[in-house]
Amino acid sequence: MQTPAAPEGGALRDAFARHLEATGLLDGATALVAACSGGGDSMALVVLLAPFARLRGLPLVGFHVDHQLRGAEGHRDARAAADVAASLGLSFVFRSFPVRDLRDAGESLESAARRLRYESLLALGRDLGPGTLLATGHTVEDQAETVLLHLGRRMGRSRGGIRSRRPDGVVRPLLPFRREELREFLRAEGVPWREDASNADERIERNRIRHRVLPGLEARRPGTTLRLARAGEALARRLEGLDARIDAALAASGSPLEGPWPRGLVTGLEREAAGRLLVRATASTGRPPGRGQVERILDRLARGEAPFREALAGRRLAADRLTIRMTPPARLLP
């Protein structure tokens, strides 16, 4: 646990409130869920959201997932998250999954944990009803790391930075804030947090970026982290523009996001938007399609091939001359 003394934390509370007011990020919410791992970022998220929820008369639920990967340490993380929720008078939901047993063939533990975590978070949102927003504790540094990850993996053009609000109700209220200022806030508030030892494992790509690449870039060019985060924000806004065009096309044709779609809907979109549609349509599988998969499908559509079938992120796309169909989405956890 980390609980050293620090200055009073009211300044960050004020900055957080101004951010929510200026952006309207949580406007329209009927309930809030705060994903809380027990780490510093997510603990700060819960503490900062609590007064906002009380002021708006919104239910706020703390949510924790144990991936069954860290034994007693994982149990202590869950206890820390439950304790902070109890101290704030919040409801608390706990889920536990044996990630090693539930990962798909070829899927890393990190990817499987993330997929199961988000599936369960989205399922909780559905249980709580329309208008529920699902908050995660992503920060400036997470945004910068994500930009570098995507560049390093040569991810498709339809992929950008972390979005402040996703169409499925996931929101990131802490994106403008730095990790260290959140920890200073927790020290000031006397709120302990947990440090996950796996975050120091540099065999994990994001951890290498966090501990080696970003500090090295920052040492050579101070301000690099913020510049990368701003680039991520710009990419995220571009995604929002693509999604708006996709949503308009779907509404005009009366087609659902998951398909089937008139072939002309897809071929009528600019290529970047068409690729983004394929990415969004497979989001429920938790397995983002590879750039090569998406590009190959778009090439075959552009050439007018029909009929044809392609594997896509654990699903199967089938195109004939008039229609494009997708197999049903992968099983979601209850």
N, C-alpha and C positions, 0 to 999 in steps of 0.2 A: 504494500500500500504506500501511496505517496501523500503525505499530509504536512509538509513544511509550511511555515508561516509566509504570508505575502500580503501586499497591499489590499485594501478594500476593493470588492469586485463590482461595485455599482456601475462603473463606467462601461463595462462590457454588457451588463444588463440593458443599459440605455441604448448602446449601439445595436444590440440585437433587436430591441423593440423598434428602433428607427428603421432597421433593415426590413423587418416584417411589414411595417406600415408603408414604407416607400415602394416595396415590390408587390404587396398584396399576395405574397406567396401562399399564405394559409387562408386566404379569403374563400368563403363558401364551404369551409370544413364543417361537418356535423360531428366529427369525432377525430381524435388524434391518436396515433400509435407511435411511440418512440422506441426504435430498435436500440437496445442497450446491451453491449457486450460486457460491460464492466470496465472497459478502458476509458482513458481520459476524455476522448472526444465525445463518446456516447453518454458518459456521465454528465458532461457539461450540457449536452443536448437536453437531457431529461430535466435538469435543474433549471435551464433557461426557458423551456417550454411550459413548465408548471404554472408560473404566474400568468402567462399569456392565456393558457387554457382556462384558468379560474376566472380571469377577467371576461373572457368570451362565453363563459358557461359551457365549455366543451369538455366532454369526457376525455381524459388522457390516460392511456394504457402503456405501461412499460412492457417491453417484449424482449425475451432473451432466448437464444438457442444454444444448447450444449451439443457440440458436434461429436462428443464421445471420443475425442482424440487426445485429451490432456489429463485424464484421470482426476486426481484430487484437485489439481490446479483448476480444471474446468468447473468443478463443483464450487470452488471458492469464488470463481468469476460470477457464477450464477447467484451465489449468496450476496455478493457485493451489489449486483444489479437489483436484486429483490430488496435489499436493505435500503437503498436510496429511494426506490419507489415507495416503500412503506413510510419512510421518513417524510415524504411529500404527500402522503395520503392518497397514493395512486393505486389503481388496479394493476396487477402484474400477471403476465401470461408467460409460462415457461414451456418450451418444447425441447425434446431431446431426440437426436437421430444418430444411428450408427453409420456415419458417413463412409467408413471403409467398406461396409457391406452394401451400401446403396449407390455407390458411384457407378457410372456407366463404363463400359469397356474403353480403355484409352483415356479416360477422364482423370485429371490430377485430383489429389485430395482437396487442394485449394478451390478448384473449379466446382467440384462436387459440393463442398461445404457452402460456397456462395449460392449455387443453384438451389440447394435444399433450404437454405436460409430465406431466400427471396420467395420461393414457392410457399413456404409456411407463412411468411409475412403477408403475402398477397391473399392467402386463404383467410387469415385473420381479418384483413380488411373487408373481404366479402362477408364474413360472418357479422361484422359490426354494421354493415349496411352502406348504401350509397352515400357519398360525401365524406367517407373516412379517408384521411390523409395519413400516409405512412412515412414517418420522418427517419432519416438515417444521418449519421454524424460525419459526413464527408466535409473536408476542410480545403483550404488553399493548397496545402501540400498534396492532398489526394488528387486534386485537379491537375497539378503539375506532373505528378507521377503518372497519371493516366495518359496525358498527352505523350510523354516519353514512351510509355508502354505501347501505345497504338502506333507510334512512329517505328519503334523497334520491331513490331510484329507485321508491319506493312499491312495494317488492316484496311479494309475497303473504304472507298471514298465516302460511303454513307455512315462512317463511324467518326465520332468527334469526342469532345470532352464530356465531363459529367454534367448532366442537365439539372437545373435547380428544381424542375418539376416535370415528371414523366406523365405520359397519358394514363398510366395505370394507377396514378395516385401516389407514387413515391416522390417525396420532396426532400431537399437537402438544405435546411435552413442555415447551416454553418459554413457554406461554401465561401463567404467573404472573409472568414476568420482563420488565423494561424493556430497551429497546434499549441505553441507555447503560450499564447495569450489565453487559450482555454484552460490550460493547466494553472496558470497564474490565477485565473478566476476561481478554479476549484480550491486552490490553496487558501485564497481569501475567504471563501465560503466554508472552509473546514470540511470539504467533501473528499473522502478518499477515493482512489481509483486503483485499478489493477493494471499491471504491465504483463502482457502476453509474451512469454519468452520466445514463442515461435516467430514473433515479429523481428527478431534478431537473426533469424536463419537466412543467410545470404544465398542459400541454394534456391530460394524462392525469388523469382525475377523482380517482383515489386520491392522486396526488401533490399536487393542489390541497388536498385535505383534510389531507394530512400536513404540508404546508409553510405553509398559510395558515389553514385553518379550525380545526384542533386547537390550534395555538399561540395563535390569537386567543381561543378559548374558555378555554384554560388561563390566559392572562394576565388575563382578566376574572374567572374563577372557578377558582382553583387547585384541582387535584384532579379536574377534569372528565374527564381521560383515564381515570383509574382508575374513576370512576363509570360512564362509558360502557362500559368493559371489564366491569365487574360486571354491567351490564345485558345485555351480550352473553352472559355466562356463564349468566344466568338464562334468556334466550331459548334458548340451546343446550340447557339442561336440559329446557325445555318440549318441544323437538324430540325429545329422548330419550324423554319420556313418550308423545308421539304415536307414535313409532316402535315402542315396546313394544306399544301397542294395535294398531297395524297388523300387527306380526309375529304377535301372538296370533290375529288374525282370519285371516291367511293360513294359519297352521298349522292352525287349526280346519277350514278349508275344503280344505286340501291344495293350495292354489294357490301357484304361484311368484310372486316379486315382479314379474317382467316380464309377468305375465298368461299366459293368459287368466284372468279372474276371474268368478265368479258375480256377476251384476248386484247381487244382494242384499247381497253382501259390501261393495261400495262404497257403496251407498245406506244400508246399516246403520251405517256409521261416522259419527261426528259430522263436520260439514262440514270443519272444519279438518284432521282426520285424513284424510278422503277426498282433500282437496287435496294433502296431504303424500304420500299414496300415489302420485298422479300424478307429482309431482316426483321421487320416488325411482325410479319405474319408468322414467323417461327419463334418469336420471343418466349412463348409459353413452354417451349421445350427446354429452356435454360441452356441451350447449346447454340451460340451464335454461329451462323453459317460462315464458312470461309470465303475469302474474297474470290478465290478461284471458282468455287461453286456458283457464286452469284454471277460472275462475269461470263461463265460458260452458258448459263441459262439465258442471260440477256443476249449473248451472241446468237444463240439458236433461235430466239424469238425474232431478233432483227433480220435474220436470214429467211424467216418465214417457214422454218421447219415445222412439220406437223404430220402425224402426231409424234410426240416424244415424251420420255420420262427422265427425271433427274432426281437423285438423292439430294436432300437439302436439310441439313441440321437435324438429322434423325427422323425426318418426315420424307414424303415423296411427292414431287410435283409432277403432274401430268397435264400436258398441253395438247389440245387438238386445234383445229382451224378457228374455232369460235370461242373456246373456253379454256381457262386455266384453273386446275383444281389442286388442292392440297389434301393429304391424308389427315385424319384427326390429330390434334395435338397430343403430345406425350402425356402420360398419366401425371396428375398433380397430387401432391400429398394432401390429405384431409386437414 
